[in-house]
């Protein structure tokens, strides 16, 4: 499934990972209390450690709630679901946020 992954720092020191489908209203985000949890999820999505490290470094320098987007990538829906990201295959409005780890 073609998705855009983004990360942002929240005002409660957590990091939000967002997943959205381009040209769809379907998106989902989850909050993580540690960089370790964020790294694990992004790594499982096939994102290189170098890209993860550079985005987390930039994120630390950005303001609260500013979102950094990664390039669009194809991630199997089963992998998204295994991490708790539920995206609709339909072109319908679907948005949710879940707090984790």
ABEGO torsion letter per residue (X at the ends): XBBBBBBBBBAAGBBBBBBBBBGBABBBBBBBABAAAAAAAAAAAGBBAAAAAAAAAAAAABBBGBBBBBBBBBBBAAAAAAAGBBBBABBBBBBBBBBBX
